[in-house]
């Protein structure tokens, strides 16, 4: 149980908890959607000015470009300030704010902060950021940087909630899907602007050019469906992940939350309930 400080007022109901999620990419979206369906509607997601999500079709950060975005049945809209959150909550919509420095922290005053940036390092999150701080993946130490850390590596430990220590280190090797790992990921061949005419969900063949960066081609490493593609026009650096080919070949997987994101979202919910279960009854 996390002890609230003297200046933080505990909400009257569990569903009134204010939740701030750093990042609005695939894993952040999976958590936001799971929390939303469990009755936690008072959320705010923050993003960078030009998000680089690969699985854009299932990432609420697309609202930064499109002004609004729907993942499965959950809607998000871009806002200009944290003061606009209440209006969207009343419309059953999740607000997304461009605020990489988390300048909104003192205005929003979250009960729960979730670092879902997945930068493989801590970009400024601390246990003082909120009464409950949850961090995803490598770069965080539970008990020092956050109250809980969540294991994000595919495998037996995926979704494990860590209350002391850290998650497994970043190996740089993508998780296996359909028997394939390294070859399913498309990476930038160089630095520059990524261009492509392909759409997420199309079938591709091994060796097919899916786009180019500064005139150099980026090719698919195997046959499958283009499950993810970074937004064309984005500035990319060498070796940055810009595409994801799913060898299972089912286009419907491109438009739905992955099993990994759902698992991590369930662990976020567990962390919240573990923390607040002595403050509220589940029937609140």
C-alpha positions in Angstrom: 0.0 0.0 0.0 1.4 3.4 -1.0 1.0 6.1 1.6 -0.5 9.3 0.3 1.3 12.5 1.2 -0.5 15.2 3.2 -1.1 17.4 0.2 -2.8 14.7 -1.9 -6.5 14.3 -1.6 -7.8 10.7 -2.0 -10.7 10.5 -4.4 -14.1 9.3 -3.1 -14.4 6.4 -5.4 -11.9 4.0 -7.1 -13.2 5.0 -10.5 -12.4 8.6 -9.7 -8.7 8.0 -9.6 -6.8 10.3 -12.0 -4.4 8.3 -14.2 -1.6 9.9 -16.2 0.1 7.7 -18.8 3.4 8.9 -20.3 3.3 7.7 -23.9 0.4 6.8 -26.1 2.0 4.1 -28.2 1.0 0.4 -28.5 1.6 -0.7 -24.9 0.3 2.5 -23.4 -2.8 2.2 -25.5 -3.3 -1.5 -24.4 -3.2 -0.3 -20.8 -5.5 2.7 -21.4 -8.1 0.5 -23.1 -8.0 -2.1 -20.4 -8.4 0.5 -17.6 -11.2 2.3 -19.6 -13.2 -0.9 -19.8 -12.7 -1.5 -16.0 -14.3 1.9 -15.3 -11.2 4.1 -15.0 -12.2 6.9 -17.4 -10.3 9.8 -15.8 -7.1 9.4 -17.8 -4.7 11.6 -19.6 -2.1 10.4 -22.1 1.0 12.5 -23.0 3.1 12.3 -26.1 5.9 13.9 -28.0 5.3 16.3 -30.8 5.9 13.7 -33.6 5.2 10.2 -32.3 7.1 7.3 -33.9 4.7 4.4 -33.2 5.1 1.5 -35.6 1.8 -0.1 -34.8 -0.1 3.1 -35.5 -3.4 1.5 -36.1 -3.7 0.4 -32.5 -1.9 3.4 -30.9 -3.9 6.4 -29.5 -0.9 8.6 -30.3 -2.3 8.8 -33.8 -4.6 11.5 -32.4 -1.6 13.8 -32.4 -1.6 13.7 -36.2 -5.3 13.0 -36.9 -6.8 15.1 -34.0 -8.9 12.0 -32.9 -8.3 8.3 -33.1 -10.2 5.1 -32.2 -8.6 1.8 -31.1 -11.2 -1.0 -31.1 -14.0 0.9 -29.3 -12.0 3.4 -27.3 -11.8 7.0 -28.6 -9.1 9.6 -28.0 -8.8 13.2 -28.9 -6.0 15.7 -28.9 -6.2 18.6 -26.4 -4.1 21.7 -26.0 -3.9 21.8 -22.2 -4.6 19.7 -19.1 -7.5 21.9 -18.2 -9.5 20.4 -21.1 -9.6 16.9 -19.7 -12.9 17.2 -17.9 -14.8 18.0 -21.0 -13.5 14.9 -22.8 -14.1 12.7 -19.8 -17.8 13.7 -19.9 -17.8 12.6 -23.6 -16.3 9.2 -22.6 -13.2 10.1 -24.6 -9.5 9.8 -23.5 -7.5 13.1 -23.9 -4.1 13.1 -25.5 -1.7 16.0 -24.8 1.6 16.8 -26.4 3.8 17.3 -23.3 7.0 15.3 -23.3 8.4 17.2 -20.4 5.3 16.4 -18.3 4.7 20.1 -17.6 1.1 19.2 -16.8 2.0 17.2 -13.7 1.3 19.9 -11.1 -1.9 20.9 -12.8 -3.3 17.4 -13.4 -2.0 16.0 -10.1 -2.5 12.3 -10.9 -3.2 9.6 -8.4 -1.4 7.1 -10.6 1.4 7.7 -13.1 2.3 5.1 -15.6 5.5 5.4 -17.6 4.8 3.6 -20.9 7.4 5.3 -23.1 9.4 2.1 -23.4 12.6 4.2 -24.0 14.7 1.5 -22.3 15.8 4.2 -19.9 14.2 6.6 -17.4 13.4 10.0 -18.9 12.5 11.7 -15.7 9.9 9.7 -13.9 10.3 9.4 -10.1 8.4 8.0 -7.2 7.5 11.5 -6.2 5.6 12.0 -9.5 2.4 10.5 -8.0 1.2 8.5 -5.0 1.5 5.4 -7.2 4.1 5.2 -10.0 4.3 2.2 -12.4 7.0 1.9 -15.1 7.2 -0.5 -18.0 10.3 -2.3 -19.1 14.1 -1.8 -18.6 15.6 1.4 -17.2 13.6 1.5 -13.9 14.2 0.1 -10.5 11.2 -0.8 -8.4 11.5 0.9 -5.0 13.7 3.6 -6.4 12.4 5.0 -9.7 8.8 3.6 -9.4 6.7 1.7 -6.9 6.2 -1.1 -9.5 8.0 -2.2 -12.6 6.4 -4.4 -15.3 8.2 -7.0 -17.3 7.7 -6.3 -21.0 9.9 -8.9 -22.6 8.0 -11.7 -24.4 8.2 -15.1 -22.8 7.4 -16.8 -19.5 7.8 -13.6 -17.4 5.8 -11.3 -19.6 3.6 -9.1 -17.5 5.2 -9.9 -14.2 4.7 -7.2 -11.6 8.0 -6.4 -9.9 7.9 -4.6 -6.5 11.6 -4.8 -5.8 14.3 -4.8 -8.5 14.1 -4.4 -12.2 12.9 -6.1 -15.4 15.1 -8.1 -17.7 17.7 -6.0 -19.6 17.0 -5.0 -23.2 18.5 -7.6 -25.6 17.9 -5.7 -28.8 16.3 -8.9 -30.1 12.6 -8.7 -31.0 10.2 -11.1 -29.4 9.2 -14.1 -31.5 5.9 -14.1 -33.4 4.9 -16.9 -35.6 8.3 -18.5 -35.2 10.2 -15.4 -36.4 12.0 -12.8 -34.5 14.7 -10.6 -36.0 13.5 -10.9 -39.6 10.0 -9.6 -38.9 11.3 -6.2 -37.9 12.1 -3.6 -40.7 14.7 -1.1 -39.7 15.8 2.2 -41.2 18.9 1.8 -43.5 20.1 5.3 -42.8 19.2 8.7 -41.4 16.5 10.9 -43.1 12.9 11.1 -44.0 11.0 7.8 -44.3 8.7 7.6 -47.3 6.3 4.8 -48.3 3.1 4.3 -50.3 2.1 1.1 -48.5 -0.7 0.8 -45.9 -0.8 -1.2 -42.7 -2.5 -4.5 -43.3 -1.2 -5.2 -46.8 0.6 -8.4 -47.7 4.3 -8.2 -48.4 6.9 -10.6 -49.7 10.5 -11.3 -48.5 12.8 -8.7 -50.1 9.9 -6.4 -51.1 10.7 -2.7 -50.6 8.3 -1.2 -48.1 9.7 2.3 -48.3 12.9 4.3 -48.4 15.0 6.6 -46.3 17.1 9.2 -48.2 16.8 7.1 -51.3 17.9 3.8 -49.6 15.4 1.0 -49.6 13.9 -0.6 -46.5 12.9 -4.2 -47.3 10.7 -6.8 -45.7 12.7 -9.7 -44.2 10.0 -12.3 -44.7 6.5 -13.0 -46.2 3.6 -11.8 -44.2 1.3 -8.9 -43.4 2.5 -5.4 -42.7 1.4 -5.2 -39.1 3.0 -1.9 -38.4 4.6 1.0 -40.3 6.0 4.2 -38.9 4.2 7.3 -40.2 5.5 8.3 -43.7 7.2 11.7 -43.5 8.8 10.9 -40.2 12.5 11.7 -39.5 14.3 8.5 -38.6 17.8 7.5 -37.5 19.8 4.5 -38.7 18.6 1.1 -37.5 15.4 2.6 -36.0 12.4 0.2 -36.2 10.2 1.5 -38.9 8.1 -1.6 -39.8 6.8 -4.9 -38.5 5.8 -7.9 -40.7 3.5 -10.5 -39.2 4.3 -13.9 -40.6 0.9 -15.3 -39.4 -0.7 -13.4 -42.4 -4.0 -12.4 -40.7 -4.8 -8.7 -41.5 -7.3 -8.5 -38.7 -4.3 -8.7 -36.2 -3.2 -5.3 -37.5 -6.3 -3.6 -36.2 -6.6 -5.1 -32.8 -4.6 -4.8 -29.5 -1.9 -7.5 -29.3 -1.7 -10.2 -26.6 1.4 -8.5 -25.3 -0.3 -5.2 -24.8 -3.4 -6.8 -23.2 -1.2 -8.7 -20.8 0.7 -5.6 -19.7 -2.5 -3.7 -19.4 -3.8 -6.4 -17.0 -0.7 -6.0 -14.9 -1.2 -2.2 -14.7 -4.7 -2.9 -13.4 -3.3 -5.4 -10.9 -0.8 -2.8 -9.6 -3.6 -0.2 -9.1 -5.8 -2.7 -7.3 -2.9 -4.0 -5.1 -2.2 -0.4 -4.1 -5.7 0.9 -3.4 -7.5 -2.3 -2.3 -7.4 -1.2 1.4 -8.7 2.3 0.6 -11.7 1.3 -1.5 -14.0 -1.7 -1.7 -14.3 -3.1 -5.2 -18.0 -2.2 -5.3 -17.2 1.5 -4.9 
